[in-house]
Amino acid sequence: MDITTIIGLLAGIAAMVGGFLWEGGSLSGLLQPNAALIVFGGTLAAVLVSFPASRLRSAAAGLRLALSRQNDTSREQAEELISMATAARRGGVLALEKRAEEHPDPFTREGLFLVVDGNDPAEVRQILELHMDARELKYEGYAKVFEAAGGYAPTMGIIGTVMGLIRVLVNLTDPSHLGASIAVAFTATLYGVASANLIFLPIASKIKSRSQSELNRMEMLLVGILSLQNGDHPHLVRQKLSSFLPDNIRSSDAGVKPDSPPRGEKL
């Protein structure tokens, strides 16, 4: 689990409820099943209408992506590509065939096989960029479901409030219950706005952030794989890949002397 996502969700809800209680409100005043049914039931219905079943089934994968912990392996993968560059300069790209067969990352494995098979660099780039586009579209599809929910929820909250106010107007003959009835009506708006801005839209933003990190990783791998095919020196490969690494990783390596080229070789 990604602890920052969990803490953010819980902190947002706690701040909202805590502020309400601090002002003298009661917890029972926030718990209105009828308002929750209108807002969340209506939002779910609107989302069901908006997307096909295949897209809706992927929403669970999007939620797992947002809540799961993602380890940054960009440095390890960069070092692995530099090691492959050394092997390729010594034994040619065919020396990478065994590594390709055993590599756990599908994108890297596909790129290495394309290089080992002797495909044109332009074709290698095109195929790998298609894989990147497909990954981006998949993550974008995840985010759109939650963005749609974040757009519908406040509207459903307003609908719930209007319905509650209609009930209030019907019962104007009993002024003693007007205040409580109006408070219940506006609870629906609270549910809609709060769920959109504390849950649905932040989850969509987290998915987009994860998507950008994944695409940056794949772009780094693409540059490294093309460098292997081009026969670049490991030091040059390191220079290319360093631009994709986070600033904190690059700064930690700033004082490390890069690998010197073997004697007799030129950069």
C-alpha positions in Angstrom: 0.0 0.0 0.0 1.1 3.6 -0.8 1.2 5.1 2.7 1.0 8.7 1.4 -2.2 8.0 -0.5 -3.8 6.3 2.5 -2.7 9.1 4.9 -4.0 11.8 2.4 -7.4 10.2 2.2 -7.8 9.7 5.9 -6.4 13.1 6.7 -8.9 14.8 4.4 -11.8 13.0 5.9 -10.6 13.6 9.4 -10.1 17.3 8.8 -13.6 17.7 7.4 -15.3 15.8 10.2 -13.0 17.3 12.9 -13.8 20.8 11.7 -17.5 20.1 11.7 -17.4 18.7 15.3 -15.2 21.6 16.4 -17.9 24.0 15.4 -20.3 22.2 17.7 -21.9 19.8 15.1 -22.8 16.3 15.9 -21.6 13.2 14.1 -25.2 12.0 13.6 -25.8 15.2 11.6 -23.3 14.1 9.0 -24.6 10.5 8.7 -27.6 10.8 6.4 -28.3 7.5 4.5 -30.8 9.0 2.2 -28.3 11.7 1.0 -25.6 9.0 0.6 -27.9 6.9 -1.5 -28.8 9.8 -3.8 -25.2 11.0 -4.2 -23.3 7.7 -4.4 -26.0 5.7 -6.1 -26.6 8.5 -8.7 -22.8 8.9 -9.3 -22.4 5.1 -9.8 -25.4 5.1 -12.2 -23.9 8.0 -14.2 -20.5 6.3 -14.4 -22.2 3.0 -15.5 -23.9 4.9 -18.3 -20.8 6.8 -19.4 -18.4 3.8 -19.9 -18.6 0.3 -21.4 -18.3 -2.7 -19.1 -14.7 -3.4 -20.2 -13.6 0.1 -19.1 -15.5 -0.2 -15.8 -13.8 -3.5 -15.0 -10.5 -1.8 -15.4 -11.4 0.8 -12.7 -10.4 -1.8 -10.0 -7.0 -2.0 -11.6 -6.7 1.8 -11.6 -7.6 1.9 -7.9 -5.0 -0.7 -7.1 -2.5 1.3 -9.1 -3.2 4.4 -7.1 -3.1 2.7 -3.7 -0.2 0.3 -4.3 3.3 1.2 -3.4 5.5 1.8 -6.4 9.3 1.4 -6.0 11.5 3.6 -8.1 13.8 1.1 -10.0 15.0 3.6 -12.6 18.5 3.7 -11.2 18.8 -0.1 -11.1 17.5 -0.4 -14.6 19.9 2.3 -15.8 22.8 0.5 -14.3 21.6 -2.7 -15.9 21.6 -1.1 -19.3 25.1 0.3 -18.8 26.2 -3.2 -17.9 24.5 -4.5 -21.1 26.4 -1.8 -23.1 29.7 -3.2 -21.8 28.7 -6.7 -22.8 27.5 -5.6 -26.2 30.7 -3.8 -27.0 32.7 -6.9 -26.1 30.5 -9.6 -27.7 28.1 -7.7 -30.0 24.4 -7.5 -29.5 24.0 -11.2 -29.8 25.6 -11.4 -26.4 22.4 -9.9 -25.0 20.2 -12.8 -26.2 20.4 -14.7 -23.0 19.6 -11.6 -20.9 16.6 -10.9 -23.1 15.2 -14.4 -22.5 15.6 -14.1 -18.8 14.6 -10.5 -18.3 11.5 -10.0 -16.1 10.4 -6.6 -17.6 8.3 -7.2 -20.8 9.2 -3.9 -22.3 12.9 -4.4 -21.9 12.6 -8.0 -23.0 10.8 -7.0 -26.2 13.3 -4.2 -27.0 16.3 -6.5 -26.5 14.8 -9.2 -28.8 14.2 -6.6 -31.5 17.8 -5.5 -31.2 19.2 -9.1 -31.2 17.1 -10.0 -34.2 18.8 -7.2 -36.2 15.8 -5.0 -36.8 16.3 -1.4 -38.2 16.7 1.1 -35.4 13.7 3.1 -36.7 11.5 0.1 -36.6 12.7 -0.7 -33.0 11.8 2.8 -31.9 8.4 2.7 -33.7 7.4 -0.6 -32.1 8.5 0.4 -28.6 6.8 3.8 -28.9 3.6 1.9 -29.8 3.9 -0.1 -26.6 4.4 3.2 -24.7 1.3 4.7 -26.3 -0.7 1.7 -25.4 0.4 1.9 -21.8 -0.4 5.6 -21.7 -3.9 5.0 -23.1 -4.5 2.3 -20.5 -3.6 4.5 -17.6 -5.6 7.4 -19.1 -8.6 5.1 -19.2 -8.2 4.3 -15.5 -8.0 8.0 -14.6 -11.0 9.0 -16.8 -13.4 6.8 -14.8 -12.5 8.5 -11.5 -12.5 11.9 -13.2 -16.0 11.2 -14.4 -17.1 10.2 -10.9 -15.5 13.4 -9.6 -17.6 15.4 -12.0 -20.9 13.7 -11.4 -20.7 13.6 -7.6 -21.1 17.3 -6.9 -24.1 17.5 -9.4 -25.7 14.5 -7.6 -25.2 16.4 -4.4 -27.0 19.4 -5.7 -29.8 17.2 -7.0 -30.1 15.6 -3.5 -30.2 19.1 -1.9 -32.9 20.2 -4.3 -35.0 17.1 -3.5 -34.5 17.8 0.2 -35.6 21.4 -0.2 -38.7 20.3 -2.0 -39.6 18.1 0.9 -39.0 21.1 3.2 -41.3 23.3 1.2 -44.0 20.7 1.3 -43.8 20.7 5.1 -43.8 24.4 5.7 -46.8 24.1 8.0 -44.5 22.6 10.6 -41.8 25.3 11.3 -40.3 23.4 14.2 -38.6 20.9 11.8 -37.5 23.3 9.1 -34.0 23.8 10.4 -33.2 20.1 10.7 -34.8 19.4 7.3 -32.7 22.0 5.6 -29.5 20.8 7.2 -30.3 17.2 6.0 -30.9 18.6 2.5 -27.5 20.3 2.3 -25.7 17.2 3.6 -26.2 15.8 0.1 -24.2 18.7 -1.4 -21.5 18.1 1.2 -21.3 14.4 0.3 -21.0 15.2 -3.4 -18.4 18.0 -3.2 -16.3 16.2 -0.5 -16.2 12.8 -2.3 -15.2 14.5 -5.5 -12.4 16.6 -4.1 -11.2 14.2 -1.4 -11.5 10.8 -3.1 -12.4 10.7 -6.8 -10.3 13.5 -8.3 -7.2 12.9 -6.1 -7.2 9.2 -7.1 -7.4 10.2 -10.8 -4.5 12.6 -10.3 -2.5 9.8 -8.6 -3.1 7.5 -11.5 -1.9 10.2 -13.9 1.2 10.8 -11.8 2.0 7.0 -11.8 1.4 7.0 -15.6 4.0 9.8 -16.1 6.5 8.0 -14.0 6.0 4.8 -15.9 6.3 6.6 -19.3 9.5 8.3 -18.1 10.9 4.9 -17.1 9.9 3.4 -20.5 11.5 6.4 -22.3 14.7 5.8 -20.5 14.7 2.1 -21.4 14.0 3.1 -25.1 17.0 5.4 -25.1 19.2 2.7 -23.5 18.1 0.0 -25.9 18.7 2.1 -28.9 22.1 3.0 -27.5 22.9 -0.7 -27.2 21.9 -1.2 -30.8 24.1 1.7 -31.8 27.1 0.3 -30.0 27.5 3.3 -27.8 30.2 3.3 -25.1 29.0 2.5 -21.6 30.1 6.0 -20.4 28.0 7.6 -23.2 25.0 5.4 -22.3 25.4 6.6 -18.7 25.3 10.2 -19.8 22.2 9.7 -21.8 20.3 7.8 -19.1 21.3 10.2 -16.2 18.8 12.8 -17.6 15.9 10.4 -16.8 16.9 9.8 -13.2 15.4 11.8 -10.3 17.4 14.8 -9.2 18.2 13.2 -5.8 19.7 10.2 -7.4 21.8 12.2 -9.9 23.0 14.5 -7.1 24.1 11.5 -5.0 26.2 10.2 -8.0 27.7 13.7 -8.7 30.9 13.0 -6.9 31.4 9.5 -8.3 33.9 9.3 -11.1 32.3 7.7 -14.2 33.7 4.5 -15.5 36.7 5.2 -17.6 36.8 3.7 -21.1 38.9 0.6 -21.6 42.4 1.3 -22.8 42.6 1.8 -26.5 39.0 2.7 -26.9 37.6 6.1 -27.8 34.4 7.7 -26.6 
